[in-house]
Amino acid sequence: MAKQKKKRNKIYAGADAAITKPIITRISAVNRSKIGQWWFDRKKSLKPILITAGVVVFVIVLIVEIVRIASGSI
């Protein structure tokens, strides 16, 4: 059985190496209102908080309604 050749895992960077493509960064300019810009800047941190608050309010309203129905006062 012949000895296997070691596989090369290093990128060849010689004079005749393939040219790497430049990285393209696309930027879009948008005119936003002050509120729209504020929301855009803080959306990543505020979205989970607002979703959690909405779920908590929904559960509280649901529990209050179930207790009200169970107690018999409509």
C-alpha distances in whole Angstrom, upper triangle without the diagonal:
4,7,9,12,15,18,21,24,27,29,30,33,33,36,35,34,35,38,39,41,44,45,49,51,54,57,60,63,66,69,70,73,73,72,69,68,69,67,64,63,64,62,59,61,64,62,61,64,66,64,64,68,68,66,68,72,71,70,73,75,74,75,78,79,77,80,83,82,82,85,87,88,88
4,6,9,12,15,18,21,24,26,26,30,30,33,31,30,32,35,36,39,42,43,46,49,51,55,58,61,63,67,68,71,71,71,68,66,67,65,62,62,62,61,57,59,62,61,60,63,65,63,63,67,68,66,68,71,71,70,73,75,74,75,78,79,78,80,83,82,82,85,87,89,88
4,7,9,12,15,18,21,24,24,27,28,31,29,28,30,33,34,37,40,41,44,46,49,52,56,59,61,65,66,69,69,68,65,64,64,63,60,59,60,58,55,57,60,59,57,60,63,61,61,65,66,64,66,69,69,68,71,73,72,73,76,77,76,78,81,81,80,84,86,87,86
4,6,9,12,15,18,20,21,24,25,28,27,25,27,30,30,33,36,37,40,43,45,49,52,55,58,61,62,65,65,65,62,60,61,59,56,56,56,55,51,53,57,55,54,57,59,58,58,62,62,61,63,66,65,65,68,70,69,70,73,74,73,75,78,78,78,81,83,84,83
4,6,9,12,15,17,17,21,21,24,23,22,23,27,27,30,33,34,38,40,43,46,50,53,56,59,60,63,63,63,60,58,59,58,54,54,54,53,50,52,55,54,53,56,58,57,57,61,62,60,62,66,65,65,68,70,69,70,73,74,73,75,78,78,78,81,83,84,83
4,6,9,12,15,15,19,20,23,22,21,22,25,25,28,31,32,35,38,41,44,47,50,53,57,57,60,60,60,57,55,56,55,52,51,51,50,47,49,52,51,50,53,56,54,54,58,59,58,60,63,62,62,65,67,66,67,71,71,71,73,76,76,76,78,81,82,81
4,6,9,12,13,17,18,21,20,18,19,22,22,25,28,28,32,34,37,40,44,47,49,53,54,57,57,57,54,52,53,51,48,47,48,47,44,46,49,48,47,50,53,51,52,55,56,55,57,60,60,59,62,64,64,65,68,69,68,70,73,73,73,76,78,79,78
4,6,8,9,13,14,18,17,15,16,19,19,22,25,26,29,32,35,38,41,44,47,51,51,55,55,55,52,50,51,49,46,45,46,45,42,44,48,47,46,49,51,50,51,54,55,54,56,59,59,59,62,64,63,64,68,69,68,70,73,73,73,76,78,79,78
4,7,9,12,15,18,18,15,16,18,17,20,22,23,26,29,32,35,38,41,44,47,48,51,51,51,48,46,47,46,43,42,43,42,39,41,44,43,42,45,48,47,47,51,51,51,53,56,56,56,58,61,60,61,64,65,65,67,69,70,70,73,75,75,74
4,6,9,12,15,15,12,14,16,15,18,20,21,25,27,30,33,37,40,43,46,47,50,50,50,47,45,46,45,42,41,42,41,38,40,44,43,43,46,48,47,48,51,52,52,53,56,57,57,59,61,61,62,65,66,66,68,71,71,71,74,76,77,76
4,6,9,13,12,9,10,12,11,15,17,18,22,24,28,31,34,37,40,44,45,48,48,48,46,43,45,44,40,39,41,40,37,40,43,42,42,45,47,46,47,51,52,51,53,56,56,57,59,61,61,62,65,66,66,68,71,71,72,74,76,76,75
4,6,9,9,6,8,11,11,15,17,19,23,26,29,32,36,39,42,45,47,50,50,51,48,46,47,46,43,42,44,43,40,43,46,46,46,49,50,50,51,54,55,55,57,59,60,60,63,65,64,66,69,70,70,72,74,75,75,78,80,80,79
4,7,8,6,8,9,10,14,16,18,22,24,28,31,34,37,40,44,45,49,49,50,47,44,46,45,42,41,43,43,40,42,46,45,46,48,50,50,51,54,55,55,57,60,60,61,63,65,65,67,69,70,70,73,75,75,76,79,80,81,79
4,6,5,9,10,12,16,18,21,24,27,30,33,37,40,43,47,48,52,52,53,50,47,49,49,45,44,46,46,44,46,49,49,49,52,54,54,55,58,59,59,61,63,64,64,67,69,69,70,73,74,74,76,78,79,80,82,84,84,83
4,6,9,10,13,16,18,21,24,27,30,33,37,39,43,46,48,52,52,53,50,48,50,50,46,45,47,47,45,47,51,50,51,54,56,55,57,59,60,61,63,65,65,66,69,70,71,72,75,76,76,78,80,81,82,84,86,86,85
4,7,9,12,15,17,21,24,27,30,33,37,39,43,46,48,52,53,54,50,48,50,50,46,45,48,47,45,48,51,50,51,54,55,55,57,59,60,60,63,65,65,66,69,70,70,72,74,75,75,78,80,80,81,84,85,86,84
4,6,9,12,15,18,21,24,27,31,34,37,40,44,46,49,50,51,48,45,47,47,43,42,44,44,42,44,47,47,47,50,52,51,53,56,56,57,59,61,61,62,65,66,66,68,71,71,72,74,76,77,77,80,82,82,80
4,6,9,12,15,18,22,25,28,31,34,38,41,43,47,47,48,45,43,45,44,40,40,42,42,39,42,45,44,45,48,50,49,51,54,54,54,57,59,59,60,63,64,64,66,68,69,69,72,74,74,75,78,79,79,78
4,6,9,12,15,19,21,25,28,31,34,38,40,43,44,45,42,40,42,41,38,37,40,39,37,40,43,42,43,46,48,47,49,52,52,53,55,57,57,58,61,62,63,65,67,68,68,71,72,73,74,77,78,78,76
4,6,9,12,16,19,22,25,28,32,35,37,40,41,42,39,37,39,38,34,34,36,36,34,36,39,39,40,43,44,44,45,48,49,49,51,53,54,55,57,59,59,61,63,64,64,67,69,69,70,73,74,74,73
4,7,9,13,15,19,22,25,28,32,34,37,38,39,36,34,36,35,32,32,34,33,32,35,37,37,38,41,42,41,43,46,46,47,50,51,51,53,56,57,57,59,61,62,63,65,67,67,68,71,72,72,70
4,6,10,13,16,19,22,25,29,31,34,35,36,33,31,33,33,29,29,31,31,29,32,35,35,36,39,40,40,42,44,45,46,48,50,50,52,54,55,56,58,60,61,62,64,65,66,67,70,71,71,69
4,7,10,13,16,19,23,26,28,31,32,33,30,28,30,29,25,25,28,27,26,29,31,31,32,35,36,36,38,41,41,42,44,46,46,48,50,52,52,54,56,57,58,60,62,62,64,66,68,67,66
4,6,10,13,16,19,23,25,28,29,30,27,25,27,27,23,23,26,26,24,28,30,30,31,34,35,35,37,39,40,41,43,45,45,47,49,50,51,53,55,56,57,59,60,61,63,65,66,66,64
4,6,10,13,16,20,21,25,26,27,24,21,24,23,20,20,22,22,21,24,27,26,28,31,32,32,34,36,37,38,40,42,42,44,46,47,48,50,52,53,54,56,58,58,60,62,64,63,61
4,7,10,13,17,19,22,24,24,21,19,22,22,18,18,21,21,20,24,26,25,27,30,30,31,33,35,35,37,39,40,41,43,45,46,46,49,51,51,53,55,56,57,59,61,62,61,59
4,7,10,13,15,19,20,21,18,16,19,19,15,16,19,19,19,22,24,24,26,28,29,29,32,34,34,36,38,39,39,42,44,44,45,48,49,50,51,54,55,56,57,59,61,60,58
4,6,10,12,16,18,19,15,14,17,17,14,15,18,18,19,22,23,23,26,28,27,28,31,32,32,34,37,37,38,40,42,43,44,46,48,48,50,52,53,54,56,58,59,58,55
4,7,9,13,15,17,14,12,16,16,13,14,18,18,19,22,23,23,26,28,27,29,32,32,32,35,37,37,38,41,42,42,44,47,47,48,50,52,53,54,56,58,59,57,55
4,6,10,12,14,10,10,13,14,11,13,16,16,18,21,21,21,25,26,25,26,30,30,30,32,35,35,35,38,40,40,41,44,45,45,47,50,50,51,53,55,56,54,52
4,7,10,12,9,9,12,13,12,14,17,17,20,22,22,22,26,26,25,27,30,30,30,33,35,34,35,38,40,39,41,44,44,45,47,49,49,51,53,55,55,54,51
4,6,8,5,6,9,10,9,11,14,14,17,19,18,19,23,23,22,24,27,27,26,29,31,31,32,35,36,36,38,40,41,41,44,46,46,47,50,51,52,50,48
4,5,5,6,8,10,10,12,14,15,18,20,18,19,23,23,21,24,27,26,26,29,30,30,31,34,35,34,37,39,39,40,43,44,44,46,48,49,50,48,46
4,5,5,6,9,10,11,12,14,17,18,17,18,22,21,20,23,25,24,25,28,29,28,30,33,33,33,36,38,38,39,42,43,43,45,48,48,49,47,45
4,5,5,6,9,10,11,11,15,16,14,15,19,18,16,19,22,21,21,24,26,25,26,29,30,30,32,35,34,35,38,40,40,41,44,45,46,44,42
4,5,5,6,9,10,10,14,15,14,14,18,18,17,19,22,21,21,24,26,25,27,30,31,30,33,35,35,36,39,40,41,42,44,46,47,45,43
4,5,5,6,9,10,13,14,14,15,18,19,18,20,23,23,23,26,27,27,29,32,32,33,35,37,38,39,41,43,43,45,47,48,49,47,46
4,5,5,6,8,11,12,11,13,16,16,15,18,20,20,21,24,25,25,27,29,30,30,33,35,35,36,39,40,40,42,44,45,47,45,43
4,5,5,5,9,10,9,10,13,13,12,15,17,17,18,21,22,22,24,26,27,28,30,32,32,34,36,37,38,40,42,43,44,43,41
4,6,5,8,10,10,11,14,15,15,17,19,20,20,23,24,25,26,29,30,30,32,34,35,36,38,40,41,42,44,46,47,46,44
4,6,8,9,10,11,14,15,15,17,20,20,21,24,25,26,27,29,30,31,33,35,36,37,39,41,42,44,45,47,48,47,45
4,6,6,6,8,11,11,12,14,16,16,18,20,21,22,24,26,27,28,30,32,33,34,36,37,38,40,42,43,45,44,42
4,6,5,6,9,10,10,12,14,15,16,18,20,20,22,24,25,26,28,30,31,32,34,36,37,38,40,42,43,42,40
4,6,6,8,10,11,12,14,15,17,18,20,21,22,24,26,27,28,30,32,33,34,36,38,39,40,42,44,43,42
4,6,7,7,9,11,12,13,15,17,18,19,21,23,24,25,27,28,30,32,33,34,36,37,39,40,42,41,40
4,6,5,6,9,10,11,12,14,15,16,18,20,21,23,24,26,27,29,30,32,33,35,36,38,39,38,37
4,5,5,6,9,10,11,12,14,15,17,18,20,21,23,24,26,27,29,30,32,33,35,36,38,37,36
4,6,5,6,9,10,11,12,14,15,17,18,20,21,23,24,26,27,29,30,32,33,35,37,36,35
4,6,5,6,9,10,11,12,14,15,17,18,20,21,23,24,26,27,29,30,32,33,35,34,33
4,5,5,6,9,10,11,12,14,15,16,18,20,21,23,24,26,27,29,30,32,33,32,31
4,5,5,6,9,10,11,12,14,15,16,18,20,21,23,25,26,27,29,30,32,31,30
4,5,5,6,9,10,11,12,14,15,17,18,20,21,23,24,26,27,29,31,30,29
4,5,5,6,9,10,11,12,14,15,17,18,20,21,23,24,26,27,29,28,27
4,5,5,6,9,10,11,12,14,15,17,18,20,21,23,24,26,27,27,25
4,5,5,6,9,10,10,12,14,15,16,18,20,21,22,24,26,26,25
4,5,5,6,9,10,11,12,14,15,17,18,20,21,23,25,24,24
4,6,5,6,9,10,11,12,14,15,16,18,20,21,23,22,21
4,5,5,6,9,10,11,12,14,15,17,18,20,21,21,20
4,5,5,6,9,10,10,12,14,15,16,18,20,20,19
4,5,5,6,9,10,11,12,14,15,16,19,18,18
4,6,5,6,9,10,10,12,14,15,17,16,15
4,6,5,6,9,10,11,12,14,16,16,15
4,5,5,6,9,10,10,12,14,15,15
4,6,5,6,9,10,11,13,12,12
4,5,5,6,8,10,11,10,10
4,5,5,6,9,10,11,11
4,5,5,6,9,9,11
4,6,5,7,6,7
4,6,5,7,7
4,5,8,10
4,6,9
4,6
4
